[in-house]
Amino acid sequence: MRIYYATQTETLPPTFTVFVNHKRFLGKAYVRFLQNRLREELDLGDLPLRLELRDKHEKDEEQTS
């Protein structure tokens, strides 16, 4: 599993879209880990945080359609 990049797509609640090579390999525990790290690094405290996972090739397929 590889994380390519993440971008903030919404502000309330803070929502981040994370582009990975195979989202099916990301377990719930790892998603929680990412959420907790974002909370720590961005000083979000207990604010609800949402992660949307996308396979990077999904984006590529949309552009060719």
C-alpha positions as CSV (number, residue, x, y, z in Angstrom):
1,M,0.0,0.0,0.0
2,R,1.3,3.4,-0.9
3,I,0.0,6.9,0.0
4,Y,0.6,9.3,-2.9
5,Y,-0.8,12.5,-1.4
6,A,-3.6,14.0,0.6
7,T,-5.5,17.3,0.2
8,Q,-8.1,19.0,2.3
9,T,-11.4,19.1,0.4
10,E,-13.9,20.4,3.1
11,T,-13.6,22.6,6.2
12,L,-16.6,21.7,8.3
13,P,-16.0,19.0,9.3
14,P,-12.3,18.9,8.2
15,T,-12.3,16.4,5.3
16,F,-9.2,15.1,3.7
17,T,-9.1,13.1,0.5
18,V,-6.2,10.6,0.5
19,F,-5.0,9.2,-2.8
20,V,-3.5,5.7,-2.4
21,N,-2.6,2.9,-4.8
22,H,-5.0,0.3,-3.4
23,K,-7.5,1.6,-0.8
24,R,-8.8,-1.9,-0.1
25,F,-5.5,-2.6,1.7
26,L,-6.0,0.2,4.3
27,G,-7.5,-1.3,7.4
28,K,-9.7,0.6,9.9
29,A,-6.8,0.7,12.4
30,Y,-4.5,2.5,9.9
31,V,-7.2,5.0,9.0
32,R,-7.7,5.8,12.7
33,F,-3.9,6.2,12.9
34,L,-3.9,8.7,10.0
35,Q,-6.8,10.6,11.6
36,N,-5.1,10.8,14.9
37,R,-1.8,12.0,13.3
38,L,-3.7,14.7,11.4
39,R,-5.4,15.8,14.6
40,E,-2.0,16.1,16.3
41,E,-0.1,17.8,13.5
42,L,-2.9,20.3,12.7
43,D,-3.9,20.9,16.4
44,L,-7.5,19.9,15.7
45,G,-8.1,18.4,19.2
46,D,-11.4,16.5,19.4
47,L,-12.9,18.1,16.3
48,P,-14.5,15.5,14.0
49,L,-12.3,14.6,11.1
50,R,-13.2,12.7,7.9
51,L,-10.9,10.9,5.6
52,E,-12.0,9.9,2.1
53,L,-9.8,7.3,0.4
54,R,-9.4,7.2,-3.3
55,D,-7.4,4.9,-5.5
56,K,-5.1,7.1,-7.5
57,H,-6.0,5.2,-10.7
58,E,-9.7,6.2,-10.2
59,K,-8.8,9.8,-10.8
60,D,-6.8,8.8,-13.9
61,E,-9.8,6.8,-15.2
62,E,-12.2,9.7,-14.7
63,Q,-9.9,12.0,-16.8
64,T,-9.9,9.5,-19.7
65,S,-13.6,9.0,-19.8
